[in-house]
């Protein structure tokens, strides 16, 4: 199956983008766990792959109660790089009035801080992290028991809710992982995929556009997004 050759001009465009490994180069939670909790991560990942844990219960078992000071977390977050096309994608959406939102199964604390570190701004939906002394306490952002993803922030549910509130919207999802991005990619009208998400969609016989960096996404959108006669399409970010 092939993705749409154009994005219809009569449907307002909305773009949803994964953060970890997509908008950023590194996966924040995975990289942190590899550095701080390698053995625990390996044990829990085996249980996840065996179906004993969902994506969210895996995250809770791994990260809830993590002892990591705000200073140490901030030092770590300064090592996280943005994708080479991240700023270009934000600019493309802003100049055209296209709603853009990061959908992350990571944590709001990190996303807020990374925006400040990199001097960028984006709307986002994510799970919640707060501190109890130097200890992490986490809670889900928007779980969806009706979806099989098992994440704390179900991307299918978020995109579906946006579509219900904005009838006719043409929803784009950009992601890289089969665990938290697959349901969002399936819900979207157009999916961009790389890493483990791409073969998961291919195996399911679902159309997608392969990409390496977000520069590829911007190039595709610039070529395929048909702009109405009025110029900019879409509306302000919600």
Secondary structure, DSSP 4 states (H G I P E B T S, - for coil): ----SSB-TTS-EEEEEEIIIIIBSS-HHHHHHHHH-HHHHHHHHHHHHTTSS-HHHHHHHHHTT-B--HHHHHHHHTTPPBPTTHHHHHHHHHHHT-EEEEEEEEEHHHHHHHHHHHT---EEEEEEEEEETTEEEEE-SB--TTSTT--SB-HHHHHHHHHHHSTT-EEEEEE--TTTSHHHHHHSSEEEE-HHHHHHHHHTT---EE-SSHHHHHHHHHHHBPPPTTSS-S----
